[in-house]
């Protein structure tokens, strides 16, 4: 009897996933397969898993940044689509909620800009030494590489929480006010700061063979040693602020994770350590470091005598 029912149960899971085991397990957690949180986890996790498998098989680093950034855009679009579908079913005839739509568009603009910049950088650079330590030696299992992709997937899911939760609570997120528009103004400033800093550094490096390995100290880099990271932090703090009271307070994990990774893990420490080791005896670099803020752009301090 159990064998006779198996094909029926398999087909039922395929054509009616809401009746399957995964759906029942999610139901016990107060979730569903169409919940934006579940959709976001599935998209970000699925894309990063695929990226890991291809990277482990080919040994190339070229998919890492593009896949990570792309998962943000695809996930936000998927959760917004679920949000729109649910909102129309529950509130027929009512205008779509502005907040989740704008937040999704903001992530899309941020992601397309960053992905295009990273793609250009990848095409110009045959190898990215940042990732060498994660690739296994011959005969080793790609454990470190898997751990890296797992962290990247977690980063994507957590950073997107304000957008995902705004889509999840679309009705509560419907009304917007001055605070929302102010937050989106800060987002625009952060995005512009990040994009301009990336462009200025790339142009500086390409302007002269001697600048390729030198620190950048022109444009925004005259006022901050890491203005691109300052812009990135503004982007995610502003998106969290724009989500407003429609999302739970614990969604502040999004901008906090961005700041934590950039300040203490993969951003500032790696670059500062590299330049400190390379230019330890360079008086010009030491003056630049002493007079220029680490993150927040501000006028240079008087150089020490």
C-alpha positions in Angstrom: 0.0 0.0 0.0 2.8 2.4 0.9 4.6 1.6 -2.4 1.5 2.2 -4.4 1.1 5.7 -2.8 4.7 6.8 -3.4 4.4 7.9 -7.1 1.3 9.9 -6.1 3.1 11.6 -3.2 6.1 12.5 -5.4 3.9 14.0 -8.1 1.9 15.9 -5.4 5.2 17.4 -4.1 6.2 18.5 -7.6 2.9 20.0 -8.7 1.6 21.1 -5.3 4.7 22.0 -3.2 2.6 23.6 -0.6 1.5 20.1 0.4 5.1 18.7 0.7 7.3 17.9 3.7 9.3 21.1 3.3 6.1 23.2 3.4 4.9 21.4 6.5 8.2 21.9 8.3 8.2 25.6 7.4 4.6 25.8 8.6 5.7 24.8 12.0 8.1 27.8 12.0 5.3 30.2 10.8 6.7 30.3 7.3 5.7 29.1 3.9 7.4 28.4 0.5 6.2 31.8 -0.7 7.4 33.7 2.3 9.9 36.4 1.2 12.3 35.2 3.8 12.2 31.6 2.4 12.4 32.9 -1.2 15.5 35.1 -0.3 17.2 32.2 1.5 16.5 29.9 -1.5 17.7 32.3 -4.1 20.8 33.5 -2.3 21.7 30.0 -1.1 21.0 28.4 -4.5 23.1 30.9 -6.5 26.0 30.8 -4.1 25.9 27.0 -4.0 26.0 26.9 -7.8 28.9 29.4 -7.7 30.8 27.2 -5.3 30.4 24.1 -7.4 31.6 25.9 -10.6 34.5 27.6 -8.8 35.6 24.3 -7.2 35.4 22.5 -10.5 37.2 25.1 -12.6 39.5 26.8 -10.1 38.6 30.2 -11.4 38.0 33.2 -9.1 36.1 35.2 -11.8 32.6 34.1 -10.6 33.0 35.0 -7.0 32.2 38.8 -6.9 29.7 38.6 -9.8 27.7 35.8 -8.2 27.7 37.5 -4.8 26.5 40.8 -6.1 24.1 39.1 -8.6 22.4 37.1 -5.8 21.4 40.4 -4.2 19.6 41.7 -7.3 17.9 38.3 -8.1 16.8 37.8 -4.5 15.3 41.3 -4.2 13.5 40.9 -7.5 12.1 37.5 -6.5 10.9 38.7 -3.1 9.3 41.8 -4.6 7.5 39.6 -7.1 6.1 37.4 -4.3 5.1 40.6 -2.4 3.3 42.0 -5.4 1.5 38.7 -6.1 0.4 38.4 -2.4 -0.6 42.1 -2.1 -2.8 41.9 -5.2 -4.5 38.8 -4.0 -5.3 40.2 -0.6 -5.9 43.8 -1.6 -7.5 43.8 -5.0 -7.8 47.1 -6.7 -5.5 48.9 -4.2 -2.3 50.6 -5.4 0.9 48.6 -4.9 3.0 49.6 -1.8 5.7 52.1 -2.6 8.2 51.2 0.0 9.1 47.6 -1.1 9.1 48.6 -4.7 11.5 51.5 -4.1 13.8 49.4 -1.9 13.9 46.7 -4.5 14.8 49.2 -7.2 17.5 50.7 -5.0 19.1 47.3 -4.6 18.9 46.7 -8.3 20.6 50.0 -9.1 23.3 49.3 -6.5 23.8 45.8 -7.7 24.0 46.6 -11.4 26.5 49.4 -10.8 28.7 47.3 -8.6 28.5 44.2 -10.8 29.5 46.2 -13.9 32.4 47.7 -12.0 33.5 44.3 -10.7 33.1 42.7 -14.2 35.3 45.3 -15.7 37.9 44.8 -13.0 37.8 41.1 -13.5 38.4 41.4 -17.2 41.4 43.7 -16.6 42.9 41.4 -14.0 43.8 37.8 -14.8 44.1 36.8 -11.2 42.8 38.0 -7.8 45.3 37.1 -5.1 42.7 37.8 -2.4 41.1 34.4 -3.0 44.2 32.3 -3.4 44.2 31.1 0.2 40.7 29.7 -0.2 41.4 27.4 -3.1 42.5 23.8 -2.1 45.9 22.4 -2.9 46.0 19.3 -5.2 44.4 16.4 -3.4 42.7 18.5 -0.8 38.9 18.9 -0.3 37.6 22.5 -1.0 36.7 23.0 2.6 38.0 26.6 2.9 36.3 27.5 -0.4 33.0 26.0 0.8 33.3 28.1 4.0 34.0 31.2 2.0 30.9 30.7 -0.2 28.8 29.9 2.9 29.9 33.2 4.5 29.1 35.1 1.2 25.6 33.5 1.1 25.0 34.5 4.8 26.2 38.0 4.0 23.7 38.3 1.1 20.8 37.0 3.1 21.4 39.1 6.2 22.2 42.3 4.2 18.9 42.0 2.3 16.8 41.7 5.5 15.4 45.2 5.4 14.3 44.8 1.8 13.1 41.2 2.3 11.1 42.1 5.4 9.6 45.2 3.8 8.3 42.8 1.1 7.1 40.4 3.8 5.1 43.2 5.6 3.9 45.0 2.5 0.7 46.3 4.1 2.5 47.8 7.0 5.2 49.2 4.7 2.7 50.9 2.4 2.7 54.4 3.9 5.8 56.5 3.4 6.7 59.9 4.8 9.6 62.4 5.1 11.8 60.0 6.9 11.6 57.5 4.0 12.5 60.1 1.4 15.4 61.4 3.6 16.7 57.9 3.9 16.6 57.4 0.2 18.4 60.7 -0.2 21.2 59.3 2.0 21.1 56.1 -0.1 21.7 58.2 -3.3 24.6 60.0 -1.6 26.2 56.7 -0.5 25.8 55.2 -3.9 27.3 58.2 -5.6 30.2 58.3 -3.1 31.0 54.6 -3.6 30.7 54.8 -7.4 32.9 58.0 -7.6 35.5 56.5 -5.3 35.8 53.3 -7.4 36.0 55.4 -10.6 38.7 57.7 -9.2 40.8 54.9 -7.9 40.6 53.0 -11.1 41.5 56.1 -13.2 44.4 56.8 -10.8 45.8 53.3 -11.1 45.5 53.4 -14.9 47.0 56.9 -15.3 50.6 55.9 -14.8 52.6 52.6 -14.5 54.0 53.9 -11.2 50.5 54.3 -9.8 49.5 50.7 -10.2 50.9 49.6 -6.9 50.7 53.0 -5.2 48.0 54.2 -2.7 45.4 56.5 -4.2 45.3 60.0 -2.7 43.3 62.0 -5.2 39.6 63.0 -5.3 37.6 61.5 -2.4 40.7 59.5 -1.4 42.3 62.8 -0.3 39.7 63.0 2.5 39.3 59.3 3.4 41.5 56.3 3.0 38.5 54.1 2.2 35.7 56.4 0.8 34.2 53.5 -1.2 33.6 51.6 2.0 32.1 54.7 3.6 29.6 54.9 0.6 28.8 51.2 1.0 28.0 51.6 4.7 25.8 54.6 3.9 23.9 52.5 1.3 22.9 49.8 3.8 22.2 52.0 6.8 19.9 54.1 4.6 18.1 51.1 3.2 17.5 49.9 6.8 16.3 53.3 7.8 14.0 53.5 4.7 12.4 50.2 5.6 11.3 52.0 8.8 8.9 50.6 11.3 7.6 48.1 8.8 10.5 45.8 9.7 11.5 44.4 13.1 14.4 46.0 15.0 16.6 43.0 14.7 16.9 43.7 11.0 19.6 46.2 12.0 21.8 43.1 11.6 22.0 44.1 8.0 24.0 47.4 8.2 25.8 46.1 11.3 27.1 43.1 9.3 28.2 45.3 6.4 30.2 47.5 8.9 31.6 44.5 10.7 32.8 42.8 7.5 34.3 45.9 6.0 35.9 47.3 9.2 37.2 44.0 10.8 37.3 41.2 8.3 37.6 41.6 4.5 37.8 45.2 3.7 39.8 47.8 5.7 42.2 45.3 7.6 43.4 43.6 4.4 44.2 46.9 2.6 45.7 48.6 5.6 47.9 45.6 6.4 49.1 45.4 2.8 50.0 49.1 2.6 51.6 49.1 6.1 53.9 46.3 5.1 54.7 47.7 1.6 55.1 51.3 2.6 56.4 51.0 6.1 59.5 53.1 5.3 57.8 55.5 2.8 57.6 58.9 4.5 55.0 60.2 2.0 52.6 57.3 2.7 53.1 57.7 6.5 52.2 61.4 6.2 49.1 60.5 4.1 48.0 57.9 6.7 48.6 60.2 9.6 46.6 63.1 8.0 43.7 61.3 6.4 40.7 59.8 8.1 40.3 56.1 7.9 36.6 56.0 6.8 34.6 59.2 7.2 35.6 61.7 4.6 36.9 65.0 6.2 39.6 67.6 5.6 43.1 66.3 6.0 44.8 67.0 9.3 48.0 69.0 9.4 50.9 66.8 8.5 53.1 66.0 11.5 56.5 67.7 11.4 
